[in-house]
Amino acid sequence: MTNEPILEGRELLQLYAARTGPTQALRGVDVRVTGGRVSAITGPSGSGKSTLLAVLALRERPAGGELRHRGRLVSSLSRRELQRLRRNEIGWVAQRPSHSLFPQLDARGQITQMARLRGARVDADAALAEVELTSRATARPDALSGGEQQRLAVAAAGVGAPALLIADEPTAELDDTSAALVLRMLRARAAEGSAVVMATHDARAMDAADTVLRMRHGVLSGEHESGQTHTANLDGLGRLQLPEEALTLFPDGRVIVTVVDGHVELHTPSSVAKDLAP
C-alpha cells in the first residue's frame, strides 16, 4: 500500500445550469484518494456527493480547480487518454445498478466482458461466487432482482482490481445480507490496493469505511477517520467548516476568533460582550 494519491483534487468547482442561473454543485473541494482505503462521502441530498463522485470517476470535467491522476493533470489528457483511463483504471457503479450493466449479457458475460475490456484475467465463476450469484450465472440483468443487480454491478466494476472503484449509494436499497456482501467485496478490493470511494446515507456503509467525508452545500465540511475524532476541513481560502453540533452554538453565523498560546478559540459575539461588560 502507498500513501501516494491516485487522485488529488484542489479547489474543485462544478456548475450546473438552472432556471435561476448557474448553480454551484461543488464550491472549492479539496480531496485526496489513496489506494488500499475505503472512503464514504455522506451528507444531505443536494450536498454535492454524486457530483463529486462523477468528477472523481472522470465522468464529468470540473468547471474549475485542479484534478490530478497519479500526479498528472487530468485537464491535460486527450479524449482518448481519458477513455482509456476510465476503462482500465476506474470501476463505476451507478446509483441504479442496471445503468452499470450490459443489458444483453448474462451475469457471467458481465464479468468476462469487463475482464476483456481491461485486459485482465479473471475467473468469472469465482467472481460470481463471491457475491453468491453462482446460480444466476446465465441470467440477464432484467431477470435479476434489484439486490442481485447491485451485487453483480459491484462485482463487474471490481474486475481486475482497478486503481479506483467508485460507487453511488451501493447499499441504499439492499437488505442486511446483500449489503454485507457488497461491503465485504468493496473491502476486499481495497485490500488488493484499489481506492474505494462511495457516496452513502447508510450507517452500515459508513461503519465499513476507513474515512467518512461529510459534505454540506457543495463543500467538504469534515472528515472522520476510523477510531479518531472529527477533523474539520480548512480549504485554500481559509474557510473552516464546523460540524453540525458546533454550528448550533453560533445561530447568527458570526464567530469571534482568538489565538491564545498557540491555540485557536471560537467564541460567540454575545459571550465576548458579556466577558467585557463592567
Backbone bond lengths (Angstrom), bond angles and torsions (degrees), N, CA, C in turn:
res aa  C-N    CA-C-N  psi(-1)  N-CA   C-N-CA  omega(-1)  CA-C   N-CA-C  phi
1 M - - - 1.467 - - 1.528 109.28 -
2 T 1.307 117.43 143.78 1.454 122.00 -179.19 1.513 110.52 -125.01
3 N 1.341 114.23 151.07 1.465 119.09 176.72 1.521 111.67 -88.25
4 E 1.345 117.22 -3.04 1.454 120.00 177.06 1.527 109.08 -68.67
5 P 1.330 117.21 131.29 1.476 118.90 -177.00 1.521 112.68 -70.78
6 I 1.329 115.87 141.37 1.456 120.87 170.08 1.528 108.70 -76.98
7 L 1.336 115.52 -43.97 1.466 121.64 175.70 1.517 108.89 -130.56
8 E 1.323 115.47 142.16 1.463 120.25 176.69 1.528 108.44 -141.42
9 G 1.322 115.98 122.42 1.457 121.45 179.81 1.516 111.09 -114.03
10 R 1.329 116.48 139.21 1.468 121.80 178.00 1.519 109.04 -127.63
11 E 1.327 116.10 125.60 1.464 122.58 175.64 1.540 111.55 52.27
12 L 1.323 116.50 45.33 1.465 120.55 -178.24 1.526 110.99 -69.31
13 L 1.331 115.29 132.46 1.454 122.51 177.48 1.524 108.74 -123.10
14 Q 1.340 115.44 145.05 1.449 119.36 172.03 1.519 109.19 -143.57
15 L 1.336 115.12 133.78 1.461 121.78 -177.60 1.512 109.86 -119.41
16 Y 1.334 115.79 143.62 1.459 121.89 173.35 1.516 108.96 -128.58
17 A 1.324 115.67 146.22 1.463 120.30 178.08 1.524 109.90 -75.31
18 A 1.323 116.46 139.14 1.465 122.71 176.36 1.519 108.10 -140.05
19 R 1.328 116.17 165.26 1.463 119.99 -179.08 1.521 112.11 -59.23
20 T 1.320 115.55 -32.74 1.467 120.35 -178.62 1.523 112.49 -87.84
21 G 1.341 116.53 0.31 1.455 120.13 -178.35 1.523 110.59 120.42
22 P 1.340 117.61 -179.34 1.467 121.01 -178.94 1.533 111.81 -59.08
23 T 1.335 115.79 136.70 1.465 122.43 177.89 1.514 109.00 -113.04
24 Q 1.326 116.65 131.88 1.458 121.23 179.12 1.523 109.56 -86.58
25 A 1.342 116.21 110.13 1.462 120.39 176.74 1.522 111.29 -84.28
26 L 1.334 116.73 -32.69 1.464 122.73 173.31 1.516 107.89 -124.88
27 R 1.339 116.12 134.13 1.472 119.92 -174.05 1.527 110.65 -127.74
28 G 1.337 116.25 65.08 1.455 119.37 176.93 1.512 113.17 85.72
29 V 1.337 116.67 57.92 1.466 121.62 -177.55 1.525 110.60 -92.91
30 D 1.322 116.31 129.83 1.462 122.72 171.46 1.525 108.01 -106.12
31 V 1.332 117.49 127.57 1.468 120.19 -177.72 1.520 109.16 -148.23
32 R 1.329 115.10 145.35 1.473 121.76 -179.16 1.521 107.75 -134.25
33 V 1.334 117.22 124.09 1.464 122.45 -175.88 1.520 108.72 -117.92
34 T 1.340 116.84 121.13 1.462 121.41 -179.10 1.526 110.42 -117.77
35 G 1.317 115.95 155.83 1.447 121.31 -178.90 1.514 112.31 -70.27
36 G 1.345 115.62 155.72 1.448 120.98 175.93 1.508 115.19 81.96
37 R 1.339 117.59 9.37 1.462 120.42 -177.03 1.529 110.49 -132.50
38 V 1.329 114.52 151.71 1.457 121.72 174.92 1.523 108.26 -108.44
39 S 1.323 116.65 122.12 1.462 121.90 178.83 1.519 109.22 -115.30
40 A 1.316 116.25 134.67 1.468 122.24 176.87 1.519 108.51 -112.27
41 I 1.335 116.48 128.32 1.459 121.69 176.13 1.522 107.38 -104.28
42 T 1.314 116.70 122.29 1.453 120.82 -176.89 1.519 110.38 -128.91
43 G 1.316 115.84 165.49 1.464 121.65 -178.68 1.517 108.93 153.76
44 P 1.321 117.61 167.26 1.470 120.59 -178.67 1.516 111.96 -66.39
45 S 1.328 116.39 162.21 1.458 120.99 176.64 1.525 109.80 -57.39
46 G 1.322 116.47 136.58 1.460 120.84 -178.63 1.511 114.43 86.02
47 S 1.339 117.63 4.23 1.470 120.41 -177.58 1.527 112.28 -80.22
48 G 1.350 118.05 -13.86 1.460 120.68 177.80 1.523 114.27 111.24
49 K 1.338 117.33 7.35 1.472 120.15 -176.31 1.531 111.87 -59.98
50 S 1.331 116.61 -54.38 1.461 120.13 -176.91 1.527 111.77 -64.87
51 T 1.332 116.96 -34.96 1.464 120.14 177.54 1.519 110.50 -64.44
52 L 1.331 117.14 -43.35 1.463 120.43 178.81 1.529 110.10 -62.76
53 L 1.336 117.65 -41.67 1.463 120.02 177.64 1.525 110.95 -59.86
54 A 1.337 116.86 -44.57 1.462 120.64 -178.77 1.524 111.28 -62.30
55 V 1.315 117.61 -37.09 1.466 121.79 177.82 1.525 110.12 -68.77
56 L 1.345 116.77 -44.74 1.464 119.99 -179.43 1.523 111.64 -66.25
57 A 1.333 116.82 -31.80 1.463 120.77 178.65 1.528 112.17 -81.65
58 L 1.340 116.68 2.37 1.466 123.39 -179.84 1.523 112.07 61.69
59 R 1.326 115.75 27.84 1.467 120.79 175.32 1.524 110.28 -89.50
60 E 1.322 117.22 -18.48 1.458 123.33 174.44 1.523 108.69 -134.01
61 R 1.310 115.89 142.09 1.467 119.82 172.57 1.518 108.77 -88.20
62 P 1.323 118.68 131.84 1.466 119.08 178.10 1.516 111.43 -65.76
63 A 1.324 115.90 149.98 1.464 120.65 179.14 1.521 111.45 -74.84
64 G 1.311 116.45 -20.17 1.459 120.71 -179.87 1.510 110.33 -162.35
65 G 1.310 116.50 169.51 1.454 121.81 -177.98 1.513 111.31 91.06
66 E 1.321 115.83 -169.35 1.458 121.60 -173.42 1.524 109.79 -133.07
67 L 1.317 116.82 128.37 1.453 122.41 177.81 1.521 108.55 -123.77
68 R 1.320 116.36 126.20 1.461 121.62 -179.26 1.518 110.78 -119.90
69 H 1.321 116.33 138.12 1.458 123.31 173.93 1.522 107.42 -110.85
70 R 1.340 115.59 113.57 1.467 121.55 -176.72 1.531 110.72 50.62
71 G 1.327 115.57 41.29 1.455 121.76 176.35 1.512 115.42 87.92
72 R 1.330 117.51 -11.03 1.468 120.26 -177.28 1.519 110.05 -98.32
73 L 1.331 116.64 134.26 1.456 121.12 179.63 1.529 110.67 -63.42
74 V 1.330 115.82 124.15 1.458 120.28 179.60 1.523 110.92 -64.94
75 S 1.332 116.72 -33.42 1.470 120.06 -179.17 1.520 112.37 -64.99
76 S 1.341 117.83 -15.61 1.461 120.85 -179.98 1.531 112.23 -89.15
77 L 1.340 117.30 -6.41 1.458 120.92 -177.45 1.525 110.94 -81.71
78 S 1.319 115.54 144.02 1.457 120.38 175.53 1.530 109.38 -76.75
79 R 1.329 116.12 168.38 1.468 120.00 178.74 1.528 110.37 -59.40
80 R 1.317 117.64 -40.98 1.464 120.62 -179.95 1.526 111.03 -65.58
81 E 1.330 116.65 -41.01 1.468 119.76 178.50 1.518 111.00 -64.26
82 L 1.335 116.84 -38.64 1.460 120.30 177.47 1.524 110.97 -64.17
83 Q 1.314 117.43 -43.14 1.464 121.35 179.11 1.526 110.41 -61.76
84 R 1.324 117.06 -42.64 1.457 121.17 179.65 1.532 110.69 -65.19
85 L 1.321 115.61 -40.34 1.466 120.57 179.85 1.524 111.06 -65.38
86 R 1.335 116.81 -44.93 1.468 119.92 178.51 1.525 111.29 -62.84
87 R 1.326 116.83 -40.72 1.469 120.14 -177.35 1.530 111.75 -69.81
88 N 1.325 116.98 -45.04 1.457 120.69 -171.21 1.527 114.35 -86.44
89 E 1.330 117.25 -30.68 1.461 118.41 -169.30 1.517 115.49 -121.70
90 I 1.341 118.08 -2.87 1.460 119.17 -176.40 1.523 110.22 -128.83
91 G 1.329 116.15 120.75 1.450 121.52 171.98 1.517 109.03 -95.88
92 W 1.327 116.66 135.02 1.470 121.17 -174.19 1.521 110.09 -127.17
93 V 1.335 116.96 128.16 1.458 122.42 175.15 1.521 107.45 -120.68
94 A 1.330 116.80 111.17 1.458 121.67 -178.46 1.525 110.76 -72.46
95 Q 1.338 115.53 164.06 1.458 119.99 -179.96 1.528 110.86 -60.84
96 R 1.327 117.10 -37.26 1.460 121.28 171.14 1.519 107.64 -97.41
97 P 1.327 118.12 110.58 1.470 119.92 -172.65 1.516 114.29 -58.18
98 S 1.343 118.46 -29.82 1.460 120.23 179.84 1.521 111.79 -61.05
99 H 1.363 116.92 -25.01 1.458 120.76 178.96 1.532 112.01 -74.02
100 S 1.342 117.11 -11.17 1.464 121.20 -179.54 1.529 111.98 -102.33
101 L 1.334 117.22 0.51 1.458 121.13 -174.64 1.525 111.25 -116.04
102 F 1.334 116.05 155.34 1.467 122.08 174.73 1.528 107.96 -83.38
103 P 1.330 119.01 114.23 1.468 119.96 -173.27 1.521 114.51 -61.56
104 Q 1.340 117.98 -26.36 1.463 121.25 -175.10 1.529 113.28 -88.06
105 L 1.346 118.47 -7.41 1.466 121.67 -175.39 1.527 111.32 -104.64
106 D 1.328 116.21 145.19 1.462 119.29 174.78 1.525 109.47 -78.67
107 A 1.325 116.54 178.24 1.470 120.69 -173.49 1.524 111.51 -59.73
108 R 1.345 116.80 -43.92 1.467 118.99 178.97 1.525 110.11 -64.33
109 G 1.333 116.34 -38.87 1.457 120.38 179.96 1.521 113.02 -64.39
110 Q 1.343 117.02 -32.51 1.465 120.36 177.33 1.531 110.69 -59.29
111 I 1.333 115.48 -43.74 1.461 120.36 -178.42 1.519 111.16 -69.39
112 T 1.337 116.65 -46.68 1.465 119.64 -177.53 1.527 111.66 -66.85
113 Q 1.345 117.31 -33.75 1.460 119.66 178.83 1.524 111.11 -68.00
114 M 1.337 117.21 -42.44 1.465 119.33 177.72 1.520 110.59 -64.29
115 A 1.329 117.20 -38.95 1.463 120.26 177.77 1.524 110.47 -62.32
116 R 1.339 116.48 -40.67 1.463 121.06 179.36 1.531 110.51 -64.52
117 L 1.326 116.96 -44.26 1.467 120.43 -178.68 1.524 111.98 -63.96
118 R 1.338 116.56 -34.62 1.472 120.56 -176.96 1.522 112.81 -94.15
119 G 1.323 117.30 -3.94 1.458 119.36 -177.98 1.516 111.81 67.43
120 A 1.341 116.04 31.54 1.464 120.85 -177.92 1.531 110.17 -103.99
121 R 1.321 116.50 153.74 1.457 122.16 176.24 1.525 107.38 -104.91
122 V 1.331 116.06 113.85 1.466 121.01 -173.18 1.522 109.36 -135.26
123 D 1.321 116.05 140.40 1.459 122.06 172.35 1.524 107.12 -85.48
124 A 1.332 116.83 102.80 1.460 120.97 -174.84 1.519 111.83 -60.63
125 D 1.328 117.54 -40.25 1.458 119.55 -178.81 1.524 111.47 -66.38
126 A 1.334 117.16 -36.54 1.469 120.24 177.38 1.521 110.22 -66.99
127 A 1.347 116.60 -38.47 1.468 119.99 178.80 1.519 110.97 -64.17
128 L 1.339 117.39 -39.56 1.460 120.64 177.87 1.519 111.20 -69.25
129 A 1.319 116.71 -36.86 1.462 120.28 178.86 1.530 111.20 -63.60
130 E 1.342 116.03 -32.69 1.471 120.07 -179.20 1.522 111.68 -61.48
131 V 1.341 116.87 -28.68 1.471 120.38 179.16 1.534 111.10 -113.43
132 E 1.340 115.07 21.01 1.464 122.19 174.61 1.528 112.42 55.34
133 L 1.346 115.17 48.83 1.468 120.86 177.65 1.535 111.78 -121.22
134 T 1.314 116.60 19.25 1.461 119.81 -178.84 1.528 111.70 -55.45
135 S 1.324 116.52 -42.38 1.463 120.38 -177.49 1.523 112.66 -72.70
136 R 1.335 117.49 -9.24 1.464 121.64 -178.14 1.524 111.44 -111.12
137 A 1.320 117.07 19.95 1.464 121.98 -173.69 1.519 112.89 -59.39
138 T 1.337 118.14 -31.83 1.469 120.30 -176.81 1.530 112.56 -101.67
139 A 1.336 117.36 10.77 1.473 121.09 179.64 1.521 110.38 -90.97
140 R 1.321 116.04 137.89 1.460 121.17 175.13 1.533 109.00 -84.45
141 P 1.339 117.78 164.23 1.468 120.53 -176.05 1.521 114.41 -53.12
142 D 1.340 118.13 -38.84 1.456 119.33 -176.64 1.529 112.74 -70.16
143 A 1.329 117.33 -9.57 1.465 121.11 176.99 1.524 112.01 -101.43
144 L 1.329 116.43 0.43 1.463 121.35 -179.14 1.524 110.48 -99.91
145 S 1.318 116.20 150.87 1.465 120.55 173.43 1.526 109.35 -71.70
146 G 1.327 116.15 168.34 1.461 119.79 179.15 1.524 111.96 -59.52
147 G 1.333 116.83 -42.06 1.463 120.21 179.08 1.511 112.13 -65.62
148 E 1.345 116.87 -38.83 1.465 120.15 177.94 1.523 110.93 -67.11
149 Q 1.328 116.78 -39.55 1.459 119.77 176.76 1.531 110.96 -60.87
150 Q 1.325 116.37 -42.26 1.461 119.45 -178.59 1.520 111.01 -64.95
151 R 1.315 116.89 -43.87 1.460 120.52 178.83 1.524 110.99 -62.59
152 L 1.339 116.12 -39.95 1.461 120.21 178.60 1.522 111.27 -67.78
153 A 1.337 117.07 -40.85 1.471 120.74 -179.98 1.523 110.79 -61.91
154 V 1.328 117.23 -41.41 1.466 120.42 179.30 1.525 110.22 -68.21
155 A 1.343 116.63 -41.02 1.464 119.71 178.26 1.522 110.97 -60.90
156 A 1.338 117.27 -44.07 1.458 121.11 -178.94 1.527 111.44 -67.17
157 A 1.331 116.62 -41.46 1.467 120.17 -179.24 1.521 111.77 -64.32
158 G 1.338 116.67 -28.79 1.463 120.57 -177.49 1.510 114.65 -89.89
159 V 1.339 117.68 3.45 1.462 121.24 -179.50 1.530 110.46 -58.37
160 G 1.318 116.18 129.33 1.462 120.25 178.13 1.513 113.93 77.16
161 A 1.354 117.77 10.71 1.469 122.17 -179.48 1.522 111.54 46.88
162 P 1.350 117.98 68.18 1.475 120.74 -179.97 1.530 110.93 -60.24
163 A 1.315 115.33 157.23 1.467 119.32 -179.24 1.526 111.46 -58.83
164 L 1.327 116.15 -34.99 1.458 121.72 -176.46 1.520 109.38 -133.00
165 L 1.325 116.82 128.00 1.467 122.13 177.32 1.526 107.70 -122.76
166 I 1.336 115.86 116.71 1.463 121.31 -173.61 1.519 109.31 -119.34
167 A 1.327 115.94 131.40 1.464 120.94 -177.55 1.524 109.64 -134.51
168 D 1.324 115.07 131.65 1.467 121.59 179.68 1.530 108.88 -98.70
169 E 1.323 116.67 109.35 1.471 123.07 179.86 1.538 111.78 51.76
170 P 1.339 118.14 57.67 1.468 119.87 -173.13 1.524 115.10 -70.13
171 T 1.341 118.31 -17.27 1.470 119.76 -177.75 1.526 112.62 -119.97
172 A 1.330 117.89 8.43 1.470 120.98 -169.77 1.521 113.18 -57.34
173 E 1.334 117.74 -40.07 1.462 120.65 -174.50 1.530 112.39 -113.13
174 L 1.327 116.97 23.63 1.459 121.04 -176.74 1.521 111.66 -103.58
175 D 1.335 115.67 147.40 1.458 119.64 172.45 1.523 108.56 -74.31
176 D 1.317 116.60 173.32 1.466 120.43 -173.87 1.526 112.04 -60.13
177 T 1.333 117.41 -37.63 1.465 120.15 -178.06 1.523 111.39 -66.38
178 S 1.341 116.19 -49.14 1.466 119.79 179.76 1.523 111.08 -66.28
179 A 1.339 117.62 -39.72 1.466 120.46 179.22 1.524 110.49 -61.56
180 A 1.336 116.42 -41.74 1.460 119.88 179.86 1.528 110.82 -63.19
181 L 1.339 117.71 -38.93 1.463 121.26 178.00 1.529 111.19 -63.83
182 V 1.334 116.45 -45.26 1.463 121.05 -179.73 1.529 110.82 -63.24
183 L 1.319 116.66 -47.03 1.469 120.14 -178.64 1.531 111.36 -66.25
184 R 1.331 116.74 -35.85 1.463 120.02 177.15 1.520 110.19 -63.73
185 M 1.343 116.43 -39.94 1.454 119.93 178.85 1.531 111.29 -67.07
186 L 1.330 117.15 -42.47 1.469 119.94 179.18 1.527 110.74 -61.93
187 R 1.321 117.40 -39.74 1.457 120.38 177.92 1.531 110.39 -68.46
188 A 1.325 117.07 -34.67 1.460 119.81 177.55 1.520 111.23 -64.47
189 R 1.343 116.75 -40.39 1.468 119.58 178.41 1.535 109.74 -65.84
190 A 1.325 117.31 -38.48 1.471 119.81 176.95 1.522 110.32 -63.18
191 A 1.335 117.00 -39.52 1.463 120.78 179.21 1.527 111.43 -63.24
192 E 1.343 116.32 -25.74 1.462 121.36 177.16 1.522 111.90 -84.26
193 G 1.332 117.57 -3.58 1.463 121.21 176.49 1.508 116.00 113.77
194 S 1.337 117.84 -7.44 1.469 119.68 179.00 1.531 110.58 -69.80
195 A 1.319 116.22 149.31 1.465 121.57 167.99 1.516 106.29 -91.51
196 V 1.324 117.48 119.94 1.461 122.27 -177.69 1.526 108.58 -106.94
197 V 1.327 116.29 125.87 1.460 121.85 178.87 1.521 107.93 -129.13
198 M 1.325 116.75 128.53 1.463 120.07 178.96 1.522 110.07 -135.74
199 A 1.326 115.20 142.97 1.460 120.80 170.14 1.513 106.93 -91.99
200 T 1.320 117.54 137.96 1.460 118.62 -174.94 1.523 112.16 -160.07
201 H 1.356 114.66 151.03 1.460 122.18 166.60 1.524 110.10 -107.73
202 D 1.333 116.14 -1.93 1.455 123.22 -167.93 1.522 111.20 -87.27
203 A 1.341 116.48 122.28 1.465 121.04 179.34 1.521 111.33 -61.62
204 R 1.336 117.43 -31.53 1.466 120.49 178.67 1.525 110.96 -62.89
205 A 1.328 116.21 -41.15 1.464 120.80 179.52 1.523 110.70 -70.44
206 M 1.319 117.35 -40.35 1.463 119.93 179.35 1.527 111.17 -64.25
207 D 1.332 116.62 -37.15 1.462 120.34 178.38 1.524 111.67 -66.04
208 A 1.337 117.08 -27.40 1.464 121.30 -178.63 1.529 112.40 -84.85
209 A 1.333 117.55 -8.37 1.468 121.34 -174.87 1.527 111.57 -88.28
210 D 1.327 115.43 151.27 1.470 120.98 172.94 1.524 110.65 -78.73
211 T 1.339 115.73 -33.40 1.459 121.94 -178.06 1.523 109.33 -135.22
212 V 1.322 116.92 135.57 1.463 121.96 174.50 1.521 107.75 -114.76
213 L 1.343 115.92 119.38 1.461 122.16 178.09 1.522 108.08 -103.83
214 R 1.309 117.18 126.84 1.466 121.21 -177.37 1.525 109.88 -104.20
215 M 1.342 115.58 130.50 1.453 121.06 -179.91 1.517 110.41 -111.51
216 R 1.337 115.40 148.19 1.460 121.91 176.08 1.521 107.95 -153.06
217 H 1.327 116.76 125.49 1.470 122.10 176.82 1.525 112.81 53.42
218 G 1.344 117.08 40.10 1.456 120.29 174.26 1.509 115.95 82.16
219 V 1.329 117.94 8.33 1.466 120.73 177.31 1.524 109.01 -129.95
220 L 1.337 116.40 156.47 1.452 120.62 173.69 1.520 107.86 -80.21
221 S 1.320 115.98 116.77 1.470 119.93 -175.23 1.509 113.25 -91.72
222 G 1.315 117.88 -16.31 1.457 118.84 -179.53 1.510 112.11 -179.05
223 E 1.322 114.81 168.65 1.458 121.20 -176.74 1.519 108.21 -141.48
224 H 1.312 115.37 136.09 1.465 120.48 179.15 1.510 108.82 -127.50
225 E 1.335 116.23 118.42 1.452 121.40 175.57 1.514 108.88 -89.52
226 S 1.329 116.18 143.62 1.461 120.70 -179.99 1.525 110.28 -54.53
227 G 1.327 116.08 124.36 1.460 121.60 178.75 1.509 114.43 81.04
228 Q 1.353 118.08 5.25 1.457 120.97 -179.40 1.519 110.29 -122.38
229 T 1.334 115.50 172.88 1.460 120.68 -179.72 1.525 109.98 -83.11
230 H 1.330 115.12 167.96 1.461 121.87 179.33 1.525 110.40 -63.78
231 T 1.330 115.95 135.88 1.459 121.92 175.20 1.516 108.21 -116.22
232 A 1.320 117.47 121.93 1.464 121.08 177.68 1.516 108.76 -83.07
233 N 1.330 116.62 146.60 1.459 121.88 -178.09 1.527 110.88 -91.51
234 L 1.323 115.59 133.97 1.461 122.90 175.26 1.508 107.02 -112.31
235 D 1.350 117.15 113.11 1.461 118.70 -174.83 1.521 111.56 -85.14
236 G 1.340 115.25 -179.28 1.458 120.43 -175.40 1.507 114.48 -63.77
237 L 1.338 118.24 -17.71 1.468 121.73 178.81 1.525 111.86 -96.45
238 G 1.333 116.43 5.14 1.455 120.24 178.98 1.517 114.25 83.57
239 R 1.336 117.95 13.09 1.455 121.13 -179.71 1.527 109.61 -82.81
240 L 1.322 115.57 131.42 1.460 122.15 -179.27 1.517 109.42 -111.10
241 Q 1.327 116.76 126.27 1.460 121.80 178.40 1.530 108.85 -98.73
242 L 1.322 116.17 113.82 1.457 120.59 -179.69 1.526 110.85 -85.99
243 P 1.348 117.83 150.60 1.471 119.70 175.75 1.523 110.72 -65.43
244 E 1.340 115.75 159.88 1.463 121.42 -175.28 1.520 112.41 -54.75
245 E 1.350 116.69 -42.10 1.463 119.05 -176.84 1.525 112.32 -65.89
246 A 1.345 117.12 -27.27 1.464 120.07 177.03 1.527 110.83 -79.74
247 L 1.347 117.30 -34.37 1.462 120.59 -179.30 1.524 112.29 -60.90
248 T 1.327 117.12 -31.42 1.467 120.02 -179.16 1.525 111.98 -64.39
249 L 1.336 117.01 -17.96 1.468 120.51 179.19 1.525 111.87 -79.24
250 F 1.344 116.59 -12.02 1.462 120.80 -177.20 1.525 109.13 -126.50
251 P 1.333 117.94 68.01 1.472 121.32 -173.29 1.525 114.33 -63.07
252 D 1.334 117.86 -25.28 1.465 118.69 -179.30 1.529 112.34 -93.34
253 G 1.351 116.88 3.41 1.453 120.83 176.24 1.514 115.07 74.66
254 R 1.336 118.06 11.65 1.473 121.55 179.97 1.524 109.37 -112.99
255 V 1.355 115.53 138.92 1.460 121.53 -175.13 1.526 109.41 -134.50
256 I 1.313 116.37 134.01 1.465 121.75 170.85 1.528 107.59 -93.41
257 V 1.350 116.42 122.46 1.460 121.46 -178.44 1.520 109.06 -109.44
258 T 1.330 115.82 127.33 1.462 120.44 176.66 1.527 109.09 -131.21
259 V 1.337 116.11 150.22 1.461 121.87 176.33 1.520 107.72 -113.56
260 V 1.323 115.55 118.73 1.456 121.77 -176.71 1.523 109.23 -127.44
261 D 1.347 116.73 117.12 1.471 121.70 177.45 1.529 112.30 51.24
262 G 1.329 115.86 43.15 1.454 120.25 177.69 1.516 115.21 79.93
263 H 1.335 117.82 4.84 1.461 122.16 178.71 1.527 109.37 -113.55
264 V 1.324 116.26 143.19 1.457 121.72 176.49 1.516 108.77 -94.94
265 E 1.337 116.59 129.42 1.462 121.54 178.58 1.522 109.51 -119.39
266 L 1.324 116.16 139.25 1.455 122.70 177.56 1.517 108.96 -112.60
267 H 1.328 116.43 131.44 1.460 121.35 -179.07 1.525 109.04 -133.60
268 T 1.317 116.04 150.32 1.470 119.56 171.54 1.519 108.25 -76.70
269 P 1.328 118.17 146.08 1.473 120.11 177.82 1.524 112.67 -54.73
270 S 1.339 116.94 -35.76 1.464 119.55 -178.53 1.513 111.73 -67.21
271 S 1.347 117.90 -36.01 1.460 119.60 -179.80 1.520 111.23 -70.19
272 V 1.344 116.58 -35.76 1.466 120.36 177.06 1.506 110.06 -67.16
273 A 1.330 115.85 -43.24 1.470 118.89 178.86 1.522 111.27 -60.96
274 K 1.313 116.90 -37.48 1.472 121.28 179.91 1.527 110.61 -65.81
275 D 1.370 116.20 -40.37 1.451 119.89 179.79 1.512 112.21 -67.15
276 L 1.348 116.71 -29.73 1.467 121.06 -178.20 1.513 112.99 -86.13
277 A 1.334 115.87 -12.71 1.477 118.95 -177.98 1.530 110.27 -64.35
278 P 1.352 117.31 141.79 1.471 119.97 -179.18 1.529 110.29 -70.50
